Amino acid sequence: MPAQQPNIAVHGRNIAVLYRRSSLIWDVYSTDGGESFSAPKRFIHAPAFHMHLNRRAHLTYDDNGKLHLAWTTQHDTGSPQYCFSTDHGATWSSPADVGGGKLPRGTGPALAVSGDGQTLQTLTFDWGTSEVFSARSADGGSNWSVQVTSPANPAASYASSAVFDSARGFYAVTKWAGRFRIVRLTPDWSFADLEDEKVELSLANDHALAVNGDDEMFVVYGRDGTVCLRRSGDAGQTWGGCQVVADDAGADTRPVLGIGDDGRLHIAWPDARDGFPQSYHAASQDGGRTWEERRVLASHSSQTEPDLAFNGNIPHLVWIENGSPIHVALGGPTGQPVVRAALPGRVMT
C-alpha cells in the first residue's frame, strides 16, 4: 500500500516522521539531519489511529527536545490521547486520555505545545454530544483539565492546527459548523470568522496557522485554486485580506505554513499546474506582502501531502512521492534542497 499523510517534527538534527500505510501508522526518526533514518516501526499505542481528517500539529518538539503527540483512536471508541518521547520516537510513554471521555470521531485534536514543554492544549469536536472541547495541561502532560463550550454542528466541524502566543493564550484554526473560524481561549472562549460566508473546505488539513515572535498570526488556506495567506496583528480578533501566494488553476487546497527563527514565512503546497502534483515552495521576508519566486522543489512526479517543520531557519519538508515518504531540507543561498532522502522502503503488512 502507498504511504499517506506524513507528519514531521524537527529539533536540531533530530527529525521524527509519522506516516500511514493502509490502516497502520509507522514512525521513523533521524539523528543526523536526515542523512539517514531508522527502520520504520509500527506506532505501538495505536496501530490504526485516525489521521485521515487532521494531520496538522499532532506531532511536535518542544525547545528541550521532548517529542509530543496527540491522536484519536480507530472507530471513535476512545478519548483523545497524548504521549511523549524523549528519544525522538524510538520509544514512547504510556498514553494518557486527555479529553475526559469525549468522542472526537476521528477529527483529531489540534495540539499546541509551549517552548518549555510545560503547557499543552488540544481542541476537538465531540460528535457524541455536539460539544466543542479543549484539554489543557500545565505540567508537561501529566494532568489535564477540560473546557467545554456550546454545541456546534460536528458533521461540519473540525480543528486543524493550533498555536500559543507569548502569554500562552491558545488559538486554533477550525471549520466550525461550516464556517472558517479562529477559536481563541485566553482563557475565555471567543471567535473570529475568517470568511463572511460558509466555505467549502472539506478537510481539516486545508488550512494551517502559525505565530511569530511578535505575536503576529498567519493563516494559510486554499480555496478555488488559490493559496491564500491572511495576517492578524491583534491576537486574532481581526484579519487582513487575502495575500495571494499562488493563483494558478492547478494549485491544491492543502498548503502548509511555518516560520523560521529569522521570521521568514515559508509555505509549501501540492500543485498540479504542470499536469501532475508537485511540491511547490514560497518564502516571504515581510510577512507575506511580497514573495520570493514560487518554485517546484523537485521535478519528480506525483508529490502530494507536504508537511513542514523547522530547525532554526532551515525548513524541513516531508511529502509523499509516488507512494513513498520523502524528506527534504532546504538551505543554501537560494533555499534549494540540500538534503533529500527517501524514508525507509515499503513495509509489507
Phi, psi and omega per residue, in radians:
M1 nan 2.511 3.092
P2 -1.251 2.696 3.076
A3 -1.304 2.728 3.122
Q4 -2.521 2.779 2.885
Q5 0.848 1.071 3.101
P6 -1.273 2.621 3.105
N7 -2.358 2.308 -3.026
I8 -2.185 2.524 2.983
A9 -2.369 2.536 -3.049
V10 -2.378 2.398 2.998
H11 -2.506 1.904 -3.046
G12 1.055 -2.256 3.115
R13 -1.600 0.155 3.131
N14 -1.677 2.276 -3.084
I15 -2.294 2.277 3.064
A16 -2.093 2.411 -3.120
V17 -2.374 2.325 2.940
L18 -1.922 2.559 2.986
Y19 -2.693 2.876 -3.058
R20 -1.954 2.412 2.903
R21 -2.243 2.121 -3.058
S22 0.983 -2.214 -3.129
S23 -1.729 0.179 -3.076
L24 -1.931 2.556 3.120
I25 -1.887 2.310 -3.115
W26 -2.079 2.609 3.027
D27 -2.226 2.573 3.056
V28 -2.385 2.801 3.117
Y29 -2.596 2.774 3.101
S30 -2.300 2.485 3.052
T31 -2.016 0.156 -3.105
D32 -2.212 0.604 3.071
G33 1.295 0.249 3.120
G34 1.708 0.073 3.073
E35 -1.142 -0.572 3.093
S36 -2.572 2.750 -3.134
F37 -2.279 2.693 3.067
S38 -1.158 2.865 2.990
A39 -1.134 2.499 3.138
P40 -1.174 2.489 3.051
K41 -2.366 2.573 -3.134
R42 -1.205 2.344 -3.140
F43 -1.096 2.183 -2.858
I44 -1.274 -0.535 -2.998
H45 -1.524 -0.436 -3.032
A46 -2.520 1.507 -3.046
P47 -1.115 -0.221 3.100
A48 -2.613 0.815 -3.129
F49 -1.300 2.785 -3.003
H50 -1.258 2.275 2.910
M51 -2.308 0.076 -2.914
H52 -1.331 -0.307 3.126
L53 -1.922 -0.474 -3.031
N54 -2.505 1.991 3.097
R55 -2.092 0.103 -3.125
R56 -1.498 2.313 2.981
A57 1.084 0.429 2.948
H58 -1.254 -0.701 -2.931
L59 -2.102 2.135 -3.123
T60 -2.726 2.572 3.002
Y61 -1.568 2.623 2.838
D62 -1.619 -3.129 -3.047
D63 -1.224 -0.265 -3.135
N64 -1.642 0.026 3.093
G65 1.569 0.182 3.048
K66 -1.473 2.328 -3.055
L67 -1.747 2.229 -3.057
H68 -2.026 2.509 -3.105
L69 -2.527 2.325 3.009
A70 -2.197 2.544 -3.072
W71 -2.746 2.977 2.988
T72 -2.106 2.702 -2.991
T73 -1.626 2.875 -3.115
Q74 -1.105 2.566 3.068
H75 1.106 0.260 3.006
D76 1.067 0.545 -3.027
T77 -1.645 -0.157 -3.035
G78 -2.227 2.856 3.010
S79 -1.165 2.713 2.921
P80 -0.909 2.507 -3.089
Q81 -2.202 2.761 -3.099
Y82 -2.383 2.494 2.955
C83 -2.605 3.029 -3.126
F84 -2.472 2.847 3.083
S85 -2.361 2.434 3.069
T86 -1.874 0.102 3.109
D87 -2.288 0.624 2.968
H88 1.197 0.351 3.111
G89 1.834 -0.014 3.071
A90 -1.118 -0.704 3.037
T91 -2.400 2.763 -3.090
W92 -2.277 2.663 3.053
S93 -1.218 2.912 3.013
S94 -1.123 2.497 -3.107
P95 -1.261 2.609 3.094
A96 -2.145 2.346 3.008
D97 -1.243 2.329 -3.081
V98 -2.118 0.009 -3.030
G99 -1.949 0.124 3.118
G100 1.136 0.520 3.103
G101 1.445 0.283 3.122
K102 -1.249 2.986 -3.046
L103 -2.186 1.579 -2.919
P104 -1.443 -0.055 3.050
R105 1.023 0.510 3.004
G106 1.359 0.055 3.138
T107 -1.293 -0.253 2.994
G108 1.457 2.382 3.101
P109 -1.468 2.052 2.961
A110 -1.068 2.405 -2.987
L111 -2.186 2.256 2.975
A112 -2.040 2.474 -3.131
V113 -2.308 2.279 3.093
S114 -1.227 2.813 -3.092
G115 -1.028 -0.656 -3.133
D116 -1.455 -0.032 3.084
G117 1.348 0.104 -3.085
Q118 -1.547 -0.531 -3.118
T119 -1.929 2.189 3.125
L120 -2.293 2.556 3.127
Q121 -2.654 2.501 3.127
T122 -2.167 2.832 3.014
L123 -2.447 2.362 3.055
T124 -2.761 3.069 -3.061
F125 -2.046 2.323 -3.099
D126 -1.672 1.928 -3.128
W127 -1.358 -0.177 3.087
G128 -1.381 -0.681 -3.088
T129 -2.011 -0.086 -3.053
S130 1.136 0.351 3.095
E131 -1.536 2.773 2.978
V132 -1.899 2.266 -3.062
F133 -2.444 2.672 -3.134
S134 -2.296 2.326 3.093
A135 -1.891 2.394 -3.074
R136 -2.343 2.431 3.045
S137 -2.146 2.379 3.101
A138 -1.938 0.163 -3.111
D139 -2.301 0.669 3.048
G140 1.326 0.313 3.075
G141 1.760 0.055 -3.140
S142 -1.322 -0.694 -3.124
N143 -2.296 2.550 -3.047
W144 -2.311 2.497 2.974
S145 -2.089 2.719 -3.036
V146 -2.120 2.312 2.994
Q147 -1.923 2.386 -3.107
V148 -2.175 2.454 3.075
T149 -2.150 -3.058 -2.989
S150 -1.075 2.747 -3.093
P151 -1.085 2.632 2.973
A152 -2.154 3.139 3.022
N153 -1.574 1.691 -2.984
P154 -1.154 -0.414 3.134
A155 -1.137 -0.356 -3.140
A156 -2.078 0.474 -3.019
S157 -2.354 2.529 3.007
Y158 -2.917 2.782 3.057
A159 -1.737 2.616 3.072
S160 -1.986 -1.993 -3.099
S161 -1.639 2.800 -3.084
A162 -2.450 2.665 -3.134
V163 -2.508 2.807 2.891
F164 -1.818 2.551 2.908
D165 -1.521 -3.031 -3.045
S166 -1.186 -0.397 3.088
A167 -1.634 0.149 -3.138
R168 1.148 0.465 2.860
G169 -1.212 2.522 -3.002
F170 -1.836 2.364 -3.130
Y171 -2.364 2.424 3.082
A172 -2.428 2.547 3.054
V173 -1.724 2.310 -3.007
T174 -2.436 2.844 2.752
K175 -1.883 1.962 -2.965
W176 -2.039 1.918 -3.120
A177 0.899 0.672 3.088
G178 1.575 -0.173 -3.138
R179 -1.742 2.489 3.117
F180 -1.468 1.959 -2.843
R181 -2.459 2.497 2.925
I182 -1.645 2.250 3.090
V183 -1.836 2.302 3.141
R184 -2.134 2.353 2.978
L185 -2.203 1.790 -2.988
T186 -2.379 0.685 0.086
P187 -1.663 -0.187 -3.102
D188 -1.353 2.763 3.114
W189 -1.283 2.361 2.949
S190 -2.643 2.893 -2.968
F191 -2.489 2.692 3.018
A192 -2.484 2.151 3.124
D193 -1.416 2.335 -3.141
L194 -1.554 -0.350 3.070
E195 -2.263 2.566 -3.111
D196 -1.261 -0.439 -3.087
E197 -2.121 2.939 3.027
K198 -1.103 2.545 -3.029
V199 -2.140 2.705 -3.133
E200 -1.692 1.050 2.996
L201 -1.668 1.982 -2.904
S202 -1.584 -0.288 -3.057
L203 -2.308 2.636 3.113
A204 -1.112 -0.524 -3.131
N205 -1.522 0.418 2.965
D206 -1.423 -0.071 -3.048
H207 -2.700 2.738 -3.094
A208 -2.572 2.683 -3.026
L209 -2.233 2.492 3.087
A210 -2.581 2.743 3.108
V211 -2.334 2.486 3.127
N212 -1.747 -3.091 -3.060
G213 -1.185 -0.257 3.085
D214 -1.715 0.210 -3.126
D215 1.147 0.333 2.911
E216 -1.299 2.401 -3.113
M217 -1.961 2.539 -3.122
F218 -2.320 2.405 3.030
V219 -2.230 2.411 3.091
V220 -2.125 2.476 3.116
Y221 -2.718 2.834 3.102
G222 -1.969 2.399 3.124
R223 -2.683 2.205 3.063
D224 0.946 0.750 3.074
G225 1.402 0.140 -3.141
T226 -2.070 2.338 2.972
V227 -1.648 2.093 -2.955
C228 -2.089 2.361 3.043
L229 -2.002 2.375 3.044
R230 -2.271 2.641 -3.005
R231 -2.219 2.517 3.017
S232 -2.232 2.325 3.076
G233 -1.920 0.178 -3.080
D234 -2.310 0.853 3.072
A235 1.044 0.657 3.022
G236 1.353 0.168 -3.141
Q237 -1.316 -0.747 3.093
T238 -2.274 2.709 -3.035
W239 -2.324 2.422 3.056
G240 -1.237 3.016 -3.123
G241 -1.262 3.059 -3.107
C242 -1.201 2.163 2.955
Q243 -1.775 1.965 -2.971
V244 -1.289 2.159 3.061
V245 -1.615 -0.705 3.099
A246 -2.627 2.325 3.140
D247 -2.231 0.313 3.102
D248 -1.239 2.617 -3.068
A249 -1.054 -0.415 -3.097
G250 -1.543 -0.019 -3.075
A251 -1.072 2.316 -3.138
D252 -1.390 2.938 -3.095
T253 -1.795 0.340 -3.103
R254 -2.236 1.188 3.110
P255 -1.389 2.776 3.014
V256 -2.137 2.692 -2.977
L257 -2.395 2.434 3.042
G258 -2.651 2.827 -3.122
I259 -2.253 2.169 3.087
G260 -1.328 2.963 3.118
D261 -1.068 -0.406 3.111
D262 -1.460 0.022 3.129
G263 1.508 -0.037 -3.123
R264 -1.284 2.335 3.071
L265 -1.458 2.449 3.042
H266 -2.262 2.361 3.088
I267 -2.271 2.400 3.031
A268 -2.252 2.585 -3.139
W269 -2.737 2.643 3.029
P270 -1.438 2.356 -2.970
D271 -2.437 2.280 -3.086
A272 -1.913 0.529 -3.093
R273 -1.119 -0.414 3.134
D274 -1.702 0.223 3.066
G275 1.772 -0.178 3.068
F276 -2.634 2.667 -3.039
P277 -1.232 2.291 3.060
Q278 -2.343 2.714 3.128
S279 -1.474 2.101 3.101
Y280 -1.865 2.741 -3.103
H281 -2.470 2.489 3.017
A282 -2.480 2.626 3.141
A283 -2.352 2.647 -3.139
S284 -2.404 2.387 3.105
Q285 -1.712 -0.067 -3.038
D286 -2.249 0.695 3.058
G287 1.222 0.446 3.083
G288 1.558 0.073 3.117
R289 -1.228 -0.671 3.024
T290 -2.304 2.739 -3.057
W291 -2.267 2.463 2.953
E292 -1.183 3.001 -3.062
E293 -0.988 2.254 3.010
R294 -1.289 2.303 -3.061
R295 -2.547 2.631 3.022
V296 -1.341 2.423 -3.047
L297 -1.437 -0.397 3.120
A298 -2.763 2.689 -3.075
S299 -1.569 0.106 -3.128
H300 -1.298 2.676 -3.046
S301 -1.525 2.854 2.998
S302 0.936 1.142 3.049
Q303 -1.896 2.102 -3.051
T304 -2.372 2.898 2.959
E305 0.971 0.957 3.119
P306 -1.223 2.661 2.939
D307 -2.369 2.783 -2.892
L308 -2.476 2.387 3.021
A309 -2.599 2.957 -2.999
F310 -2.227 2.538 2.809
N311 -1.982 1.704 -3.051
G312 1.117 -2.006 3.113
N313 -1.699 -0.005 -3.014
I314 -1.677 2.043 3.081
P315 -1.356 2.391 3.004
H316 -2.035 2.282 3.133
L317 -2.108 2.659 2.946
V318 -2.313 2.448 3.059
W319 -2.569 3.014 3.079
I320 -1.744 2.198 -3.116
E321 -2.203 1.977 -3.123
N322 0.904 0.668 3.033
G323 1.633 -0.075 -3.109
S324 -2.180 2.561 3.110
P325 -1.280 2.416 3.132
I326 -2.176 2.335 3.049
H327 -1.874 2.370 3.117
V328 -2.372 2.307 2.979
A329 -1.884 2.358 3.139
L330 -1.737 2.531 3.132
G331 -3.011 -2.837 -3.117
G332 1.339 3.057 -3.049
P333 -1.159 -0.399 -3.109
T334 -1.986 0.139 3.111
G335 1.242 0.460 3.121
Q336 -1.392 2.776 3.081
P337 -1.018 2.253 3.117
V338 -1.990 -0.352 3.039
V339 -2.324 2.205 3.109
R340 -2.394 2.209 -3.096
A341 -2.539 2.335 2.953
A342 -1.351 2.252 3.103
L343 -1.178 2.776 -3.005
P344 -0.832 2.546 -2.895
G345 -1.019 -3.137 -3.053
R346 -1.016 2.447 3.120
V347 -1.812 2.217 3.093
M348 -1.459 2.201 -3.108
T349 -2.009 nan nan
